[in-house]
């Protein structure tokens, strides 16, 4: 396990509506290292919408607050990144963020640091910030993310891949995609883990409180937890709800796209955003959990953490056919069409039993974040040893 290092960690916001792999990994790293978690903002161009203006003011507020100490080893800092892919914006981002980050690093003693990038759009900092080692932890096919300038984003990512001492990809499809670029020989597959201890609480008989907003719902309850954005197949959810009007479809998570066609259906319940600590309570009441991702060039590269969280809770899972789901095919139901998705839910509901529940929980039991970071650390130390770095 990496220990006694200074790590500058570039990722999404620390305080968010969902807990992602970057949050889990940063938390694990900070147990044995000093970590400066740098919030980088998004890649897409902002719009003149109320939502985007709110995000801009929130970002400015975070920046003005300066470095926030979360624990003895964990600090959070926000950059000001202008998400415009023009020459003046790039120059301003480089100058401003290099200056303010160097100042923060000096003040809090982050010398001889490891630069750890989850966010590739600030790759220029790997050139301008003094460091001993660079990690790129790739979780998405970033050039395919909604609103991203594909050419500009891919160019920045390629700079980072070339600069990094080691690159990790969280799905095998993404790993193969990065390897084909033939830019960096040190690319490794590093699948997502799961907080099994937390989500297994959903199978605990002592958890008896039923959330108020789940009371009185028709059974079975078909549940989804996660962001509801462009990559979620809302058409599939509509088909499911209409095909089985006596079922309840419960959705938890931030609503990031217009979804009136789903929300207006009588048997669909949008429960909003829930705290991470509350999720086992809701999972306990779900009869079936679903992962209704579209299948396209963006989602082919993903490894949905929620599926492993569902399994850790012992829940039957029905998912669309993504490459990473094939590895779990003995424990999840995989559907190729809307009609098959409904059929798979019926089969999973009828065939669920204590042996199946135990098997699901067991398959992800050892796949925790501590073990994942330990394996990643071993690979980093191996590469660093070969390069006499870190």
VOBA-233034 format. One record per residue (C-alpha): x negated, y negated, z. Coordinates in steps of 0.05 Angstrom, whole numbers, padded with zeros to 5 digits, always signed. Layout:
XYZ
...
This chain:
+00000+00000+00000
-00026-00070-00017
-00044-00105+00047
-00076-00170+00072
-00068-00203+00004
-00042-00271-00016
+00014-00262-00067
+00047-00317-00109
+00112-00285-00131
+00151-00317-00189
+00224-00296-00193
+00297-00317-00190
+00326-00355-00131
+00316-00325-00063
+00385-00343-00038
+00434-00314-00089
+00501-00280-00094
+00469-00213-00109
+00407-00178-00082
+00362-00157-00140
+00300-00115-00147
+00257-00177-00141
+00286-00191-00072
+00274-00120-00048
+00203-00116-00074
+00184-00185-00047
+00210-00165+00021
+00170-00101+00022
+00106-00136-00001
+00113-00189+00053
+00110-00136+00108
+00036-00127+00095
+00016-00190+00056
+00026-00265+00056
+00076-00281+00001
+00098-00347-00030
+00163-00333-00066
+00169-00384-00123
+00239-00397-00149
+00232-00411-00224
+00303-00425-00247
+00334-00398-00311
+00312-00396-00383
+00373-00419-00420
+00387-00491-00439
+00435-00524-00390
+00503-00549-00414
+00541-00611-00392
+00588-00567-00352
+00606-00577-00279
+00574-00510-00264
+00507-00527-00296
+00505-00597-00266
+00516-00565-00198
+00458-00518-00211
+00413-00576-00230
+00429-00614-00166
+00418-00551-00126
+00351-00540-00158
+00330-00612-00144
+00353-00606-00072
+00311-00542-00063
+00250-00576-00094
+00256-00636-00047
+00259-00590+00013
+00189-00566-00003
+00161-00500+00022
+00210-00463+00069
+00182-00412+00118
+00226-00350+00121
+00181-00309+00167
+00108-00306+00188
+00086-00279+00120
+00142-00303+00075
+00149-00373+00044
+00197-00398-00009
+00184-00455-00058
+00224-00482-00117
+00194-00505-00183
+00225-00556-00228
+00228-00522-00296
+00257-00560-00355
+00292-00505-00396
+00282-00539-00463
+00237-00505-00514
+00205-00569-00542
+00133-00591-00541
+00146-00648-00491
+00184-00602-00443
+00130-00549-00445
+00076-00601-00432
+00115-00631-00374
+00129-00562-00344
+00055-00544-00347
+00030-00609-00317
+00083-00618-00263
+00088-00546-00239
+00013-00534-00240
+00003-00596-00198
+00057-00583-00146
+00042-00508-00140
-00033-00520-00130
-00015-00570-00076
+00031-00520-00041
-00021-00464-00046
-00075-00508-00016
-00031-00532+00041
-00010-00462+00061
-00076-00427+00049
-00059-00384-00011
-00129-00373-00038
-00155-00315-00080
-00083-00297-00096
-00048-00244-00137
+00001-00276-00186
+00063-00232-00190
+00112-00250-00246
+00183-00225-00250
+00201-00289-00289
+00162-00290-00354
+00182-00360-00376
+00131-00392-00328
+00075-00350-00358
+00034-00413-00371
+00019-00415-00297
-00024-00353-00305
-00072-00396-00345
-00072-00457-00301
-00069-00429-00230
-00132-00399-00199
-00122-00326-00181
-00156-00258-00177
-00104-00212-00208
-00039-00217-00249
+00021-00171-00246
+00080-00174-00294
+00140-00136-00267
+00188-00134-00326
+00261-00119-00310
+00297-00141-00374
+00290-00148-00448
+00283-00222-00435
+00288-00246-00508
+00358-00216-00511
+00385-00251-00449
+00446-00295-00463
+00428-00367-00479
+00353-00354-00487
+00313-00381-00544
+00291-00314-00571
+00227-00334-00607
+00203-00381-00552
+00218-00332-00496
+00184-00274-00532
+00122-00317-00546
+00116-00334-00472
+00126-00261-00452
+00072-00238-00500
+00024-00288-00469
+00039-00259-00401
+00032-00187-00424
-00035-00203-00454
-00059-00241-00392
-00034-00191-00340
-00080-00140-00309
-00021-00093-00303
+00050-00091-00329
+00109-00053-00300
+00175-00038-00337
+00237-00017-00298
+00267+00028-00352
+00234+00078-00399
+00266+00045-00460
+00236-00022-00438
+00169+00012-00424
+00166+00040-00495
+00186-00027-00523
+00128-00062-00487
+00079-00007-00505
+00095-00015-00579
+00071-00087-00576
+00001-00058-00567
-00021-00119-00526
-00039-00088-00459
-00063-00017-00444
-00042-00020-00371
+00034-00014-00376
+00072+00032-00329
+00143+00056-00319
+00170+00035-00251
+00245+00051-00242
+00288+00014-00193
+00296+00042-00123
+00354+00035-00073
+00367+00013-00002
+00395+00081+00016
+00398+00069+00090
+00444+00010+00079
+00491+00040+00027
+00496+00108+00061
+00536+00072+00115
+00595+00077+00068
+00597+00152+00084
+00594+00141+00159
+00658+00162+00194
+00647+00109+00247
+00659+00055+00194
+00734+00050+00203
+00749-00023+00188
+00787-00032+00122
+00776-00100+00090
+00839-00142+00089
+00836-00153+00014
+00834-00077+00002
+00894-00059+00044
+00957-00034+00009
+00923-00019-00058
+00947+00040-00100
+00902+00100-00102
+00855+00117-00133
+00815+00052-00126
+00765+00045-00183
+00711-00003-00161
+00656-00044-00192
+00604-00085-00155
+00557-00133-00191
+00552-00193-00236
+00609-00200-00286
+00573-00230-00345
+00563-00222-00420
+00535-00152-00413
+00598-00125-00378
+00649-00094-00425
+00713-00130-00405
+00750-00095-00461
+00735-00029-00428
+00762-00053-00361
+00826-00078-00396
+00834-00011-00430
+00824+00026-00364
+00874-00017-00327
+00927-00012-00381
+00916+00063-00392
+00929+00078-00318
+00975+00023-00291
+00984+00062-00225
+00910+00058-00209
+00876-00002-00177
+00815-00032-00209
+00776-00073-00157
+00720-00120-00180
+00668-00151-00133
+00616-00201-00156
+00603-00268-00186
+00647-00284-00246
+00601-00313-00299
+00645-00308-00361
+00718-00323-00378
+00757-00261-00357
+00831-00280-00359
+00848-00219-00401
+00825-00176-00343
+00847-00218-00283
+00919-00226-00307
+00932-00151-00305
+00975-00131-00245
+00932-00072-00223
+00865-00110-00226
+00841-00142-00162
+00784-00191-00166
+00757-00194-00095
+00704-00247-00107
+00633-00248-00080
+00618-00207-00018
+00559-00210+00029
+00507-00155+00020
+00522-00132+00091
+00596-00122+00074
+00586-00078+00013
+00588-00011+00049
+00656-00029+00078
+00683-00038+00007
+00648+00022-00022
+00679+00066+00032
+00748+00049+00004
+00729+00060-00069
+00749+00128-00097
+00708+00121-00160
+00652+00071-00177
+00640+00048-00248
+00584+00016-00289
+00620-00012-00350
+00560-00040-00387
+00563-00055-00461
+00513-00015-00501
+00467-00062-00540
+00394-00082-00546
+00397-00120-00480
+00430-00066-00438
+00391-00008-00469
+00332-00035-00429
+00367-00041-00362
+00367+00004-00302
+00429-00014-00262
+00411-00015-00188
+00485-00011-00171
+00490+00060-00198
+00437+00084-00148
+00473+00044-00093
+00538+00079-00111
+00503+00147-00107
+00471+00129-00040
+00542+00116-00015
+00561+00186-00040
+00611+00159-00091
+00630+00191-00157
+00603+00147-00214
+00626+00137-00285
+00581+00098-00332
+00572+00081-00405
+00515+00114-00441
+00451+00076-00424
+00383+00111-00431
+00367+00107-00357
+00433+00140-00339
+00412+00203-00376
+00362+00216-00320
+00422+00220-00272
+00468+00260-00317
+00476+00316-00267
+00504+00267-00215
+00542+00216-00257
+00594+00220-00311
+00573+00188-00377
+00624+00165-00429
+00617+00144-00501
+00686+00116-00516
+00741+00078-00478
+00786+00140-00478
+00730+00184-00452
+00714+00134-00397
+00785+00142-00370
+00781+00218-00377
+00715+00220-00340
+00744+00180-00282
+00802+00229-00276
+00754+00288-00277
+00707+00255-00225
+00766+00240-00180
+00795+00311-00183
+00728+00347-00176
+00698+00306-00119
+00679+00347-00058
+00632+00348+00001
+00578+00386-00037
+00579+00335-00094
+00576+00278-00045
+00516+00308-00011
+00481+00319-00077
+00490+00247-00098
+00462+00220-00033
+00404+00269-00035
+00382+00252-00106
+00366+00180-00086
+00346+00191-00014
+00271+00187-00025
+00278+00133-00079
+00274+00075-00030
+00240+00008-00039
+00183+00024+00009
+00163+00084-00033
+00171+00046-00097
+00126-00011-00074
+00076+00040-00048
+00071+00073-00116
+00065+00006-00151
+00011-00014-00101
-00028+00049-00117
-00028+00033-00191
-00048-00040-00178
-00106-00017-00134
-00128+00033-00186
-00129-00019-00242
-00161-00071-00195
-00215-00021-00177
-00231-00010-00249
-00234-00086-00260
-00268-00102-00193
-00209-00149-00179
-00162-00168-00121
